[in-house]
């Protein structure tokens, strides 16, 4: 039985991971009483006693936690943005070419950001295949439920009820997921990214528009690439995922998978990914990475739909 410690287990992602792992027979959770959660000595002991540590903390706190780990055998899965572009950390998106084996052998794994997960799933295979160029100026719109903003935003929405309509944010174009999008996809330029938060708890839909002139191929070539690499069980391509001409951002709510499709026509194309920002966009991906490290079934403990 492997020992797991969740540092920051009382936040949104930490609680989700805790709830999932507490039901598993192959995991022993190391727990610190809530009143002692900031006790440095108790945290250090827990961090170094664990086989696997999940960091569910703000960036600076994650960096501090890593500095406390002296056990060379401890595997760290960090859900913050602190290490996502760090050369000595493995980016935890197993569906990317060659990444699954890197994750399996890694001691330091950085869990992808939710918006970045959708962007990278859609763009990385097209870059790798040469269907689009690395110097293409890309844009993405992504809509998320308010749980993506953590406990403070959840309280804000659920207690105040002041925001009935979707809201665009990160208006200075400096969203914290941009750097990992650029690095992992080997892009020359940062994408133009328009994130939107809406008045529902969880669920995410990312949309990337392309024109035929942007491609070294056709819309059918995009579909063929997705069909080849995204056959499930976690990321799966579908010819159609719409419901009578509409695609809901909550269609994968409560699941840990991702559905991908291509819409539009031969000239104006839309790449679309639907998933749960708390599932494949956070805790589901973290548990998937843990499963890979442990050498067990990758989908163990995950909720997968059709």
C-alpha positions as CSV (number, residue, x, y, z in Angstrom):
1,X,0.0,0.0,0.0
2,X,1.4,3.4,-1.1
3,X,1.4,6.3,1.3
4,X,0.0,9.6,-0.1
5,X,0.1,13.1,1.4
6,X,-2.0,16.0,0.0
7,X,-0.5,19.3,1.0
8,X,-3.3,21.8,0.7
9,X,-5.9,19.2,1.0
10,X,-8.6,21.7,2.1
11,X,-8.7,23.6,-1.2
12,X,-10.9,22.8,-4.1
13,X,-8.5,20.5,-6.0
14,X,-7.1,19.0,-2.8
15,X,-10.5,18.1,-1.5
16,X,-11.4,16.4,-4.8
17,X,-8.3,14.4,-4.7
18,X,-8.8,13.5,-1.0
19,X,-12.4,12.4,-1.7
20,X,-11.3,10.1,-4.5
21,X,-8.3,8.5,-2.8
22,X,-10.1,8.0,0.5
23,X,-12.2,5.3,-1.3
24,X,-9.2,3.4,-2.6
25,X,-7.9,0.2,-0.9
26,X,-4.4,0.6,-2.4
27,X,-3.7,4.0,-0.9
28,X,-3.0,5.1,2.7
29,X,-3.6,8.8,3.2
30,X,-1.2,10.7,5.5
31,X,-3.3,13.3,7.3
32,X,-2.4,16.3,9.5
33,X,-5.2,17.7,11.8
34,X,-6.7,20.8,10.3
35,X,-5.5,23.0,13.1
36,X,-1.9,21.8,12.4
37,X,-2.0,22.2,8.7
38,X,0.4,25.2,8.8
39,X,2.8,23.5,11.2
40,X,6.1,23.4,9.3
41,X,7.5,20.4,11.2
42,X,4.4,18.3,10.8
43,X,4.2,19.1,7.1
44,X,7.9,18.3,6.6
45,X,7.4,15.0,8.3
46,X,4.4,14.2,6.1
47,X,6.1,15.3,2.9
48,X,9.0,13.0,3.6
49,X,7.0,10.0,4.8
50,X,4.9,9.8,1.6
51,X,5.6,7.8,-1.5
52,X,3.6,10.4,-3.5
53,X,2.8,14.0,-2.6
54,X,0.1,16.1,-4.2
55,X,0.8,19.8,-3.9
56,X,-2.5,21.8,-4.0
57,X,-1.1,25.1,-3.0
58,X,-0.5,28.6,-4.4
59,X,2.7,28.9,-6.4
60,X,5.0,30.2,-3.7
61,X,3.8,27.7,-1.1
62,X,4.4,24.9,-3.6
63,X,8.0,26.0,-4.1
64,X,8.4,26.1,-0.3
65,X,6.9,22.6,0.1
66,X,9.3,21.2,-2.5
67,X,12.2,22.7,-0.6
68,X,11.2,20.8,2.5
69,X,11.4,17.4,0.7
70,X,14.7,15.6,1.4
71,X,13.4,12.0,0.6
72,X,14.8,11.2,-2.8
73,X,12.2,8.6,-3.4
74,X,9.2,10.9,-2.9
75,X,7.3,11.6,-6.1
76,X,5.7,15.1,-6.2
77,X,2.7,16.0,-8.3
78,X,2.2,19.7,-8.2
79,X,-1.2,21.2,-9.3
80,X,0.0,24.8,-9.1
81,X,1.6,26.8,-12.0
82,X,4.9,27.0,-10.2
83,X,6.8,24.3,-12.1
84,X,4.9,23.8,-15.4
85,X,7.6,25.3,-17.6
86,X,10.5,24.2,-15.4
87,X,13.0,22.0,-17.4
88,X,13.5,19.6,-14.5
89,X,9.8,18.8,-14.1
90,X,7.8,16.5,-16.4
91,X,4.6,18.0,-17.7
92,X,1.8,15.7,-16.6
93,X,-0.2,15.2,-19.8
94,X,0.2,11.6,-20.7
95,X,-1.6,11.8,-24.1
96,X,1.3,13.8,-25.6
97,X,3.8,11.9,-27.6
98,X,6.4,10.3,-25.4
99,X,5.1,11.9,-22.2
100,X,3.6,8.8,-20.6
101,X,6.9,7.1,-20.2
102,X,8.5,10.3,-18.8
103,X,5.7,10.5,-16.2
104,X,6.2,6.9,-15.3
105,X,9.8,7.5,-14.4
106,X,9.5,11.0,-13.0
107,X,10.0,12.2,-9.4
108,X,8.7,15.7,-10.2
109,X,5.4,16.1,-12.2
110,X,3.6,19.3,-12.9
111,X,-0.1,18.9,-13.4
112,X,-1.4,20.9,-16.4
113,X,-3.7,23.9,-16.1
114,X,-7.3,23.4,-17.0
115,X,-7.5,25.9,-19.9
116,X,-4.0,24.8,-21.1
117,X,-5.2,21.1,-21.1
118,X,-7.8,21.9,-23.8
119,X,-5.5,24.1,-25.8
120,X,-2.6,21.6,-25.8
121,X,-4.8,18.6,-26.6
122,X,-6.1,20.4,-29.7
123,X,-2.9,22.0,-30.9
124,X,0.1,19.8,-30.0
125,X,-0.8,17.0,-32.4
126,X,-1.2,19.4,-35.3
127,X,2.2,21.0,-34.6
128,X,3.8,17.6,-34.3
129,X,2.3,16.4,-37.6
130,X,3.3,19.6,-39.4
131,X,-0.3,20.4,-40.2
132,X,0.1,23.9,-38.7
133,X,3.3,25.8,-38.3
134,X,5.0,26.8,-35.0
135,X,4.9,30.5,-35.9
136,X,1.2,30.6,-36.5
137,X,-0.7,33.3,-34.5
138,X,-3.3,31.3,-32.6
139,X,-6.3,32.3,-30.5
140,X,-8.6,30.5,-28.1
141,X,-11.8,31.1,-26.2
142,X,-12.4,29.0,-23.2
143,X,-15.4,29.0,-20.8
144,X,-15.2,27.5,-17.4
145,X,-17.4,27.0,-14.4
146,X,-16.8,29.2,-11.3
147,X,-15.1,26.4,-9.4
148,X,-12.0,27.1,-11.6
149,X,-11.4,30.2,-9.5
150,X,-11.1,28.2,-6.2
151,X,-12.8,28.6,-2.9
152,X,-12.9,32.4,-2.9
153,X,-14.7,32.5,-6.3
154,X,-17.0,29.6,-5.3
155,X,-18.1,31.5,-2.2
156,X,-18.5,34.7,-4.3
157,X,-20.8,33.1,-6.7
158,X,-22.8,30.9,-4.3
159,X,-23.3,33.5,-1.6
160,X,-23.8,36.7,-3.5
161,X,-25.5,35.5,-6.7
162,X,-24.4,38.8,-8.4
163,X,-23.1,37.3,-11.7
164,X,-25.9,35.7,-13.7
165,X,-24.1,36.3,-17.0
166,X,-20.8,34.9,-18.3
167,X,-17.8,37.2,-17.6
168,X,-14.6,37.7,-19.6
169,X,-11.5,38.0,-17.4
170,X,-7.7,38.3,-17.6
171,X,-8.2,41.4,-19.6
172,X,-4.5,42.3,-19.7
173,X,-3.9,39.1,-21.7
174,X,-1.5,37.7,-19.1
175,X,-3.3,34.6,-18.0
176,X,-1.1,32.2,-16.0
177,X,-1.7,29.3,-18.4
178,X,-0.2,31.0,-21.5
179,X,3.4,30.1,-20.8
180,X,2.7,26.4,-20.6
181,X,0.6,26.5,-23.8
182,X,3.5,28.1,-25.7
183,X,6.2,25.9,-24.3
184,X,4.5,22.5,-24.5
185,X,3.3,23.2,-28.1
186,X,6.7,24.6,-29.1
187,X,5.0,27.8,-30.4
188,X,6.9,30.9,-31.4
189,X,4.2,33.2,-30.1
190,X,1.9,33.3,-27.1
191,X,-1.7,32.6,-28.1
192,X,-4.4,35.3,-27.9
193,X,-6.5,33.8,-25.1
194,X,-10.0,34.9,-24.0
195,X,-11.0,33.1,-20.8
196,X,-14.6,33.3,-19.6
197,X,-16.1,32.3,-16.3
198,X,-19.8,31.5,-16.1
199,X,-22.5,31.0,-13.5
200,X,-22.3,27.2,-13.2
201,X,-20.1,25.1,-10.9
202,X,-17.9,23.0,-13.2
203,X,-17.4,22.2,-16.9
204,X,-15.2,23.6,-19.6
205,X,-15.3,24.1,-23.3
206,X,-12.3,25.4,-25.3
207,X,-12.6,26.6,-28.9
208,X,-9.8,27.4,-31.3
209,X,-10.6,28.9,-34.7
210,X,-8.5,28.2,-37.8
211,X,-8.7,29.2,-41.4
212,X,-7.9,26.9,-44.3
213,X,-4.9,29.2,-45.1
214,X,-3.5,28.4,-41.7
215,X,-3.2,24.7,-42.6
216,X,-0.7,22.6,-44.4
217,X,-3.6,20.4,-45.3
218,X,-7.4,20.3,-44.8
219,X,-10.1,20.0,-42.2
220,X,-10.2,16.3,-43.1
221,X,-6.5,15.9,-42.2
222,X,-7.2,17.4,-38.7
223,X,-10.0,14.9,-38.2
224,X,-7.8,12.0,-39.2
225,X,-5.0,13.0,-36.8
226,X,-7.5,13.3,-33.9
227,X,-9.1,9.9,-34.8
228,X,-5.7,8.2,-34.8
229,X,-4.4,9.5,-31.4
230,X,-7.6,10.2,-29.4
231,X,-9.4,6.8,-29.2
232,X,-10.0,7.0,-25.5
233,X,-10.6,6.0,-22.8
234,X,-9.7,9.5,-21.4
235,X,-9.4,11.7,-24.5
236,X,-11.7,10.7,-27.4
237,X,-12.4,12.2,-30.7
238,X,-16.0,12.3,-32.0
239,X,-17.3,13.4,-35.4
240,X,-20.2,15.1,-33.6
241,X,-20.7,16.0,-29.9
242,X,-23.4,18.6,-30.4
243,X,-26.9,18.4,-29.1
244,X,-29.3,19.6,-31.9
245,X,-26.7,22.0,-33.1
246,X,-25.4,23.2,-29.7
247,X,-22.4,22.1,-27.6
248,X,-22.7,22.6,-23.9
249,X,-19.7,23.6,-21.7
250,X,-21.1,21.3,-19.0
251,X,-21.4,18.2,-21.2
252,X,-18.5,16.5,-19.4
253,X,-19.3,17.8,-15.9
254,X,-18.6,15.1,-13.3
255,X,-16.3,13.1,-15.6
256,X,-12.5,12.8,-15.9
257,X,-12.5,12.4,-19.7
258,X,-12.4,14.8,-22.6
259,X,-14.4,14.9,-25.8
260,X,-12.8,16.5,-28.9
261,X,-14.5,17.4,-32.2
262,X,-14.0,19.6,-35.2
263,X,-16.7,21.9,-36.4
264,X,-17.1,24.5,-39.2
265,X,-16.4,23.9,-42.9
266,X,-13.5,23.5,-45.3
267,X,-12.6,27.2,-45.0
268,X,-13.4,28.2,-41.4
269,X,-12.7,25.6,-38.8
270,X,-13.3,25.3,-35.1
271,X,-11.4,22.9,-32.9
272,X,-13.4,22.1,-29.7
273,X,-12.6,20.3,-26.5
274,X,-15.1,19.6,-23.7
275,X,-14.1,18.4,-20.3
276,X,-14.5,19.2,-16.6
277,X,-12.2,21.8,-15.2
278,X,-12.1,19.8,-11.9
279,X,-11.7,16.5,-13.7
280,X,-9.3,16.2,-16.7
281,X,-8.5,19.9,-15.9
282,X,-7.3,19.2,-12.3
283,X,-7.9,16.3,-9.9
284,X,-8.7,13.7,-12.5
285,X,-5.4,14.4,-14.4
286,X,-3.5,14.4,-11.1
287,X,-4.8,10.9,-10.2
288,X,-4.2,9.7,-13.7
289,X,-0.5,10.8,-13.3
290,X,-0.3,9.0,-9.9
291,X,-1.7,5.8,-11.5
292,X,1.0,5.9,-14.2
293,X,3.7,6.4,-11.6
294,X,2.4,3.4,-9.6
295,X,2.3,1.3,-12.8
296,X,-1.4,0.4,-12.4
297,X,-4.4,0.8,-14.7
298,X,-4.3,4.5,-15.8
299,X,-8.0,5.0,-15.3
300,X,-8.2,3.5,-11.8
301,X,-10.5,5.7,-9.7
302,X,-11.5,7.9,-12.6
303,X,-15.1,8.6,-13.7
304,X,-15.4,8.1,-17.5
305,X,-18.5,8.6,-19.6
306,X,-19.3,7.3,-23.0
